[in-house]
Amino acid sequence: MDPFVTNKQYALMGDSTFFWRGITAISNSIKEGQDILYIILENKNTAMTGHQPTPESGHNVMGDQTIAQDIEKIVRAMGKGEIYVKKMPPSNREKYMDILDKALERKGVKVIIADKECGITFHKRKRTERNKIIEKQGFVEREEFVNISQEVCENCRECTKGTGCPGLTIINTDYGEKIGIDQSVCVSDTYCTKIMACPSFEKVIITRNRAPRPRARKISLENLPVARKREFPDNWNIFITGIGGMGVGVLSSVLARAGTREGFQVRFNDKKGLAIRNGAVSAHVLYSKNGAKISTIVPNGKADLLIGLDMLEAERSLVYASKARTTAVVNSTQVPTIPMLAGMMNYPADTEDNIRKHTNSDEYFAGLLGDISELYFGNRLYTNIVMLGSAFQLGLIPVSEQNLVDSLMETVSPGQRPRNMEAFRLGRKLAAEPELLYVKNTVSDDRILVLNGSTQDYKSTLEQKTGTLQHSYWMWWEGKPVALLYRKMVEDAVAKMGLDDEANKNLARRVYDLIMWGNPDYARKYVERVLEVYALDRPEKAFAATKSVIRNLHKVMAIKDEIYTPHLLTDEEKLERDKVRYNIDEDNGDRISYEHINRPEFEIFGKQWRFDLPLWLAHNWLMRLFKHQKWVRPILERWGWHKTELGFRDWYSDDVIGFFLKTARDNFDLALRGLQIINDPYRPDEFAVTGFREVVWPKMEKAKQQFEELRSPETQLPMIPLAA
């Protein structure tokens, strides 16, 4: 084909593929004089089939030392100095891409060797080193994590769509859904920050000089009740399902070994697929006795035990379950899929109901076991063993405790045996005392509940924000009068409207935000506009218009510019929540500091100035300095700074709300659709106009266009679902 190909060509291969077929391919390209770039990903193991050694590794599968064959030397010898060969690490992405572009432009055969250890083996090795340190002294002196400030996050999903990183997750906040970090999966490689789409990313540095205090209250795992051992006539079928990294393979190995120790005939089958990218993983484990015949696959509807490490995968596996035969043990901690992270779909609300409905509901066992594992052990990696303990205590694993424990100890590494044994006993405790499945009954500090979906009510929010305002000003004497103004402004508005607690809380939060963005007068304009909408709102519509304006007008008024964003990054509530998230107790000697991954932008006389914030400047002291420079904002705005966002704010406040005020009496539904023009049409509580700079500007224009079509009488639009 090559004589007929005129465009540039390139080929990707791993180092194991190089030794399998790549040498022949490169040799043939050299012989034929092809114009092609070969990119060899060199990590010194066969990653796709289980990290077996390659000829370059220097040892065989038994660990015996062998001759290490150097890929670079082999390729150079093949080309005899006539072809371009470059070996380099791909970690510096910009430099690496520049080298690739230049290599592709060259004529003839080119070979780039990307030399970098496999991420899985690298982080596995680092995790082992960390565990050894903790085993020796009880803590790690210094650790770095990637964090996302939920206050700054716009939920635009650019980071999830641009990277697909499984370390990102979805969290629910008082401002709607935001993107957060799943610390059980995140390896802090900062890959998600490279797109520079927003300033919400930051590096968190934790230092300790003694072991951290436990996040879960002390629960005795001694003197557990004897588990009932369930007998079975001929065979017992177990189906385990989850996603990559949850430990499905560990469970299948433990159960297969335990069944063998018990004297059963055992068959098992693991399916891994795209496990390393949060893909589905499942395992079939089958026991038989009395000479009964079994397969390596659980027949449809014949599972006796369904262990669902992931709730969605458990629902997808119901083909193996039946109401008459199957008992389900399920981790109900939600793990979003990549399409969910990208905003393409929502987590199905009926997932757990479907599992319960299609299995033995009388014996159904579920709980936030991932969250409980994270509370007790610092991550969710022990969820599988917690569930193993629960299933055993419930009598769903027909082997003796001794055989199961021995199999567990045989399967895990020596350094992990104490923790896994603790997780197993914790699972038994949860099954014996189901009230402990509620996170509120297991935490050592109620503040931790905020990380698990608990939110404040209106009264506590008002008190907290009033207290914060009292000490938020450089000129300390201004704090108390502003705090009193804030309280009166909110309480008067709440008294006039009489909305529910959730709406009142939303109002209290947002009035505080707008005072911090500007001043009390700026917040008062917001409240006055909300009250104007309320005057025309309808109780039979559950005051949907007022609730929309409370959220939407705040969204467009609280512009996250280079003055307000530093405030959000250093806000008292945010910093306190981070201390809870990373288990920081300053009385215990723990310390937390930040490096903000930020690209400030200033537009002066129509010219944009955007730059990376140097690391030596990217700390909270600079953010605190910036957030007190509100006096600069009017000057910069006259020069065109954030003119698009300011114009959008004025458009929504004047045109959109003005349209509602004129139209609501005659056509309330149309007027309400106008107010919700910046919301997701199928989720009115979430925003469609999100992001920063180039990401959000086209969405603003689209919203304006849709609004013009909406209020144009000759335009017929499809109906958009309204808020309840």
N, C-alpha and C positions, 0 to 999 in steps of 0.2 A: 504493500500500500504506500510506502514512503515516497516513491517517485511521484505520486499523484497528490501528495499532501503539501500545501503551500503555507499553511499557518504554523505557528510555533507549537511544539509538543512538549508535554512534561509527563512524568510518571512518578507515582509515590510507592514506596515499599518500606517494610520494616526490615530490621537487620536479619531476622530469621528467614524472611522471604528472600533476602539477598543471597543467602547461602543455599536456599532451596532452588530458586529459579532465576534470581536476579543476575547472577554472574553471567549466565548464558545470554540473557537479554542485553546486558550492557556490552558484552563481547560482540554480539551480532550488530548492535548499533554502531560500534567503532568500526567494524568490518565494512558496513554499508555506508558509512559516512553520514549518518542521520543527524538532523538538527533537532536535538531533544535534550531536555533537562531531566535528570534523575534526582529525586530527593529521597535520601535514605534516612529513615528515622531510627537512630541507633540508641538503644537503651540496654543492650547486652542481655536481653532475655526474650523469650517467646511469649509476649503478653497475651495474645489472643486465645491461647489454649492453656493458660495456667502458670505462666512465668517459668517455664522450663529454660535451662541454659541453652545458649547458642554456641557455635564454634568459637566465638569471640570471648565468651565468658571466662574461659580458663579453667573450667571444671565441668564434670559431667553430672548426670542426674543423681548419682550416688555420692557426689561431693568430692570425688577423686580429682586431683589436679591434672590438667591437660594443657596442651600447647594452645595459647590464645592466638587466634588468627585475626590480624588487624585489617579491618575493611578498607581503611584509607590506603594502606600499603598495597593491598591487592588491586584496588582500582588504579592506583598510579602505575603499578607494574603492567597492568593490562593496556593502559594508554601510552606507555613509554614516553611520558612527558608531552604528548601531543594533545591531551584533553585537559580541560579546566576542572580541577578538583579543589573543593573548599570544605574544611571541617570546622564547625563552629556551634556553640550553644544557641538555641533559639529563644533563650530567656529574654534578651533585649529585643523585643518585637520589632521596633522601628528599624534598628540596624539590620536585623535578620531579613526583614521584608525588602530593604534596600539592596542587600546582597542578592536576594532571589531575583529581583527585577533586573539587576545588571547582568546576572548570569543568564537569564532567559534571553536577553538581547544578543548574547554572543552566538556565533555560528558554531555548528558542530555539536559534539557530545559534551555535556557538562554534568558534573556530579556534585551535589551539595549533601554533606553528611551532617544532619542535625543531631548533635551529641548531647543527650540529656537523659538522666535516669528516669525510668518509668515512674509516673506520679504515684501509682498504687504502691510500688515497693518502697519509694522514697518516704511516703507518709506513714506506711506501715512501720518502717524502721524508726522514724521519728517518734511515732506513738509508743513503740517499745522502749525507746530511750527515756521518754517522759515517764512511762509507768515505772521504770527502774528507779528514777529519781524520787518519785512519790513513795515507792515502796521503802526506799532508804531513809528519807527525811520527812515524808508526809506532805510535801508541797514543792512546787516549782517556783524558784525565786523571781523569775521574770518571764512573762509570756505576752505575745502579741496576737490580737484578734482583729478581724475586719468587722466593723459595725455599721449599721445603717440607722441614721437618725430618723425616726418615724415622723417627727415634726417637720422635717425638711422634705422627706420623700413625697413625691407628687402622685405616686401610683401610676405613672405613665407606662411602666413595664418595659422601658427601653433596655434596662440592664438584663431582664430575663429573656427578652426577644433577641438581644444582641449576643448573649453568651450561652443561654440554655443551662446555666450552672445549677446543679441540684442542691448546692449549698444555700440557694436563695429560697425563701418561703413566703407565705402570705400571712399577715397578722391583722387582726381586727382592732381598731382603735376608735376613739370618740370622733375621729375625723374620717371614718370609713376604712376601707381596706388599704393597707400599705405593704410594701415589701420589706422583709426582715431577713435576718441571717439564722439559719439552722446550724447552731454550733456543733451539733453531733455529726454533721456532714461536712461543713466548711473546713477547709484546710488552710485558710488565710493566705492563699497565693496571690491575692489582690487582682485576679483576672477580671472579676466583675467590675472593677473600677476603671479598667483601661479605656472604656468607651467614653469616659468623661462626659456623660450625659447630664449629670446633676451633682450638686455639692453635698448630697446627703451621706456619702461614704466617708468613713473615717477609720483610722487605725487606733485601736485601744491598747494601751500598754498597762499590764497589771504587774505590780511588784508585791511580794510578800516576804515576811521574815519568820513566819510560823504557819502551821497548818490552818487553812480556813475553817471557820465554824460551820457546822452542818446546816444545810438548808431545810432538811426534813427533821421533824421532831423524833426523839428517840423512841423507837418501837422495839420491844423485846421480841427477838426471833427464836427464843428458847422455848422448850416445853410445848411444841406445836402438837395439836391433836393428831392422832394416828390417822393416816389417809386410808380411805376405804379402797381395797383392791378389787377391781371389777373383773369378774370371770367372763369368759366368752366360750362358746361351744367349739367352733372350728377356726374362724379367722377374725382378725381385728384390723381395720383399715384406717390409716391416718393420712390426711392430706394437709400439707403445710404450704402456705402461700404468703408472699410478700414482695418486696422489691429489693434491688441490689443494695447490699450493705446492711441489711437487717438481720442477717444470721440464719437464713432458711437452711443453708447447707450445714451449719453447725448443729441445728436441731435434728436434721435427718440423720446425721452421723451419730449423735448421741442416742437417738431412738433405735437405730439399727443395731448398734453395739449392745444396748440394753436388752433388746429382744433376743439377741444371740446368747447373751449371758443367762437369760431366763430359760433358755432351752427351746425357744420357738424356731420354726423355720422362718427366715426373714428374707424379704425381697424389698429393694428400694430403688428409686429412680429420681435423679435430680435434673431439673430443667433450669438452665441459667440464662440463655439468650443474651440480651443486652443489659446484663445485670449491673455493669459498672456505670451505666448512665441512667440509673433509677428505672431500669427495665424490669419486667415481671420475672420473678423467680418462684419456682414451686418444687415440691418434693412429695413423692409417694412413698410411704413406709407401710408395709403389710406384714402382719404376723399370722402364722397358722400353726395348728397343732393337730394331733390325731391323724396325721397324714393328709390333711386337706390340701387341695391344690390351690395355688395362688399365682397371680401374675406379678409383674413389676409395676403395673398401673392399677390404681383404684378404679373399679368399674363405676360407671355413672350411677349416682344415687346410692352408692354403697359405702360411703365414708362413715365410720363410726365417730371420728373426731376430726373437726375442721379447725386448724389453728390459723387464724388470720392475723399475721403481723401487720398487714396493711388492710384497712377496711375496704377500700375499693377492690383490691385483688381478691379479698374474701368474697365479695359480692359476685365478681366475675367467675368465681370457681364454684358457684352453687350447683353447677351441673353434676358435681360429685356428691352433692348432699341430698337429704330427704328429711321431711318432718318426722317420719317414723323412726329413723335410725341415727341421724346425725346430731351430735352436740357441738356447738360452735364456741370456741374461746377466741375472743376478738380484741385487738388493740384499737380502741376508738379514737386515738389521737390522729387527727387528720394530717395527711401528707399530700400536698398538692402535686399534681402531675405537671409535666412541662407545658402542655397546652393551657392548663389553669394558670401557671405562672406567667404565661405570655398573654393572658387575658382573653383567650379564645373560648373558654368555657368556665363554668362554675362548679364547685364541689356539689354533687347531687345531694339534696337534702334528705332523701328517703333511703340512703344507702344502708344504714343500720337496721331500719325497719324491714327492708327486704331480706337481710340476712336472718333476722329473727323469725320472719314469716315463713322462710323456707327451711328452717331447721327446727329442732326440738326446743320450742320457746320456753318450756318449763325448766330446762337445764342450761339455758343460754347464759353465758358469762362474758361480760365486757366491761371495759373501763379505760380511762386515760392512762394506760399502762406505759406509754412512751413518756408522758409528762412525769409520771411517778418515778420512772427509771432516771430521768434527768434530775429530778429533785434529790434522789438518794446517791446517785453515782456521778453526777456532773454531765452525763450525756445519755442518749437513748440506746446506746450499743448493747445494753444488758436487757432490753425489753424481751428478747427472745427467751432468755433463761428465766426471767420473771414469769412469763407465760407458761413455760415448761413446768415451773413449780406449781402454778395455779391449776394446770390441767392434771398434774399428778395428785394434788390434794383433793380434787373433785372426783378422783377415782376413774379418770378417763385414760390413764396409761396403765395397762395391765401387767406391770412389772414391779418387783420389789424396790423399796427405797434404796437399798444397798446397791443393787445392780444398776439403778439409774444414776446414782451419785458416782459410782465407780466409772461408769461410761462417760459421764460429764468430765470427770477429772482426767480421763484418758484422752478426751477430745481436745480440751483447751490446753494452752501452754502453761507450764508451771507457775510463771509469774502472775497469771490471770486466775488461778484456781481459787484463791480466797474470795476475790470479788464475785466470781461466778457462783460460788457456794452461797454467798450472802444473797445474791439475786434470786437463787433457787428457793431459799428459805423465805425471802420476802414474798415471792409469788405464792407460796403455801399460806403465808400469813394473810394475804389479801383474800384468798379463797375461803379461809376459815373465818375471817372477820370482814365481810364485804363492805361495811361502812367505811373502811380505810381506802376504798376505791375513789372516794370523793377527795379531791386534792385539798380541799379546805380542812380536812381532818388529818392531813399528813404534814403540812408545812410547819416550820418552826417560827415563821414570822408572817403575819397576814399580808404584809406588803408584797410578798411573793405572788399572791393571787392575781395581782395586776398583770403579771406576765402570762397568766393562764386564763385570760378572758374576763376577769372581774373588772368592773368599772365603778367609778364613784357615782354617787347620786348628786342631785342639784345642791343640797345644803353643804355637803362636804367640799364640792367643787368651789362654791362661793366662798367658803371659809378659807380654803387653800389659796385661792387667787387673791383674796383680800390681803392675806398675810404676806404673800410674795410681793405685792405692790408696795407695801410699807417699807421694804428695804431694797427696792430695785433702782433707786435714783442716786446718782453721784451727789447731788445736792440733797442730803438726807432729809432735810426738813420738808421737801416736797412729797415724800412718800406717803405720809399719813393722810394729808388732804386728798391726794389722788385716790388712795384706797377707799376713803369714805365716799368720794364721788362715784367710784365704780360700784360700790355696794348699793348706793341709792339708785343709780341708773338701772341696775339689773332688777332690784326688788320692785321698783315702780313699774317696769315693763312687765315683769312676771305677774304682778297684781292685776294689771289692766287686761292681760290676755287670758290668764287662767288655763294655760296649756298643761300637758302632762309633764312628769318629772324629767323624762328624757329630753323633751324640747327645751325645758327650762335650763337644764344642764348645758345643752348645746349653746344656748344663748349666753350663759354666764362665761363659758370658755371663750367664746368668740368676741365678746365685748372686751375681755381682758386682753386678748390678742391684738385688737385694734388700738387699744390704749398703748400697748407696747410698740406697735408699728408706728403710731403717730403721737396722739395725745387724747385726752378725754373728749375734746371737741370732735375729733375724727370718729371716735366710737359713738358719740351722740348722733351724728348724721346717720350712722348705720342703724341705731335703735329707732330713730324717727321714721326711717324708710320701712323698717319691719312693722312698726305700728300702723303705718298707712296701709300696708297690704292686709294686715290683720282686720282692719276696719271693714274690708270688703270680703273677707274670707267666710267660709261656710262650715258650720259645725258638722253637717251631714257628710262633708268631705274630709272629716277629721282634721280640719285646718291645714290641709295639704299645702296650700299656697304659702302660709306663714312659715311652716316648717321648711319649705324649699328655699324661701328667701333667707331664713336664718343661716342656712348652710351656704347658699350660692352667693349671696352678696358679700359675705365674709371671704369667700374663696377669691373673688375678684378684687376686693379691697386690700387684703393682706398680701400684697405683692412681695414675693421672696427675693428681694434685691440684695445687694451687697452690704446692706445695713441691717435688714431684718433677719436674713439668714444667720449671721453670727449670733443674733439674739436667740434664735431657735436652737442653735448648736450649744449654747451655754445656759439655756433656761434651767431654772432650779428643778422643775419637775423632771426634765429629761435627765439631768445629772443624777438625781436620786434614783430614777428607774434603772439607769446603767449600773449603779452600785448594787442594786438588787440583782440585776441580770448576771453580773460577774462576781457576785458573792463578795462584795467589798465591805469589810468592817474596819473602819479607820481606828477604832479602839483596839483592834487586834493587830494593828501595824500594817494593814493592807492599804495600798495606794493605787489610784487610777489616773492615767494621763492620756492625752489625745494628740494625734497628728491628723489634721484635717486634709482630705484629698480634694482640693478645691481649685477651680479655675475662675477667679474673679474677672468680671468684664465691665468696662466703662466705655460709654459712647459719648464722645465729645466732638461737637461740630460735625456730626454725621459719620465720624470715623470710629470703628470699634477697636478697643484695646483689650485683648484677652491674653491672659498669661497663667502659667502654672505657679501656684503659690509655693515658694521654696520651703523645704522641710523645716528649716530653722525658724521660719516665721509661722508655720501652720499649727499653732498651738492655741489653747484657750485664752491666753493673755492677749493675743492679737484680736481674737474674736470679740473679747470683752471691750477692747478699745474701739473696734469698728462699730459695735452696736450702739455706742453713745454718740455717734456722729450724725444724728438726725438733722442737724443744722445744715449739713452739706447737701441733703437731698433736694431742696428747692433749687439750689444753684445748678446742680447737675441735670435736673429735670428740664430746666430752661435750655440746656444744650442738647436735649434729645435723649437723655438717659431713660431707658425703659419706656419709651414713648408708646410702643405697641401695647404693653401691659396696661399703662395708664389710660390709653384710649379705650381699651376693652372694658376697663373698670367703669369709665364714665358711660360707655354705651349700655352696659347692663343696668346701671343705676338709673339712667335717664330714659333710654328707649324701651328696654325690656320691661322694667317695672312700671314705667309710664304707660306702656301698652296694656298691662294688667289693670291698672287703675282706671283706664278709659273703657276697657272691654268687659271687666268681670261681671258687671250687673246684667249685661245682655247675653254674654256667652262665656260663662265661667270656665268651662272645659277648655275652650280655645285659649283663654287668658292664662290658665294654669300650664298648658303646654308651652306657652311662651316663656314662662318663668323657668321651666325645666329644660330649656333649649340647650343648656350647657351640661346636662346630665346624660348618663347612659340611658337610652330610651327604655331598656328592659330592666334597669336597676336604678330608679330615680334617686336613691341615696348615694350613688357613686357618680363621679364626674367623668365626662367624655373629653373635656378640655383640660388636659393635664400636661405637665412637663415644663421644661425650661427652654427659653430661647428658640432655636430652630425647630425644636420638637413641638412646642406648643403653638407657635405662630400660625402654622397652617390650620390647626384645629380651631383657633379663634376666628379665622376667616370663614371656615366652614360653618361655624355656629352662626355667624352673622348672616351668611347666605341663607341658611335654613330658616332663620328668623324672618328674613324678608319674604321668603316664600310662604311662611306661615301666616303672616299678617296681610298678605296680598289676597284680596277676596276672590280673584279669578283662579287662584292656584288650589288644586285639590290634592291634599297630601294623605298618605295612608295614616290610619289611626296609630298613635303611640300609646302604649300602656301608661296609665296614670298612677300616681302614688296613691296608696290606700289612705 
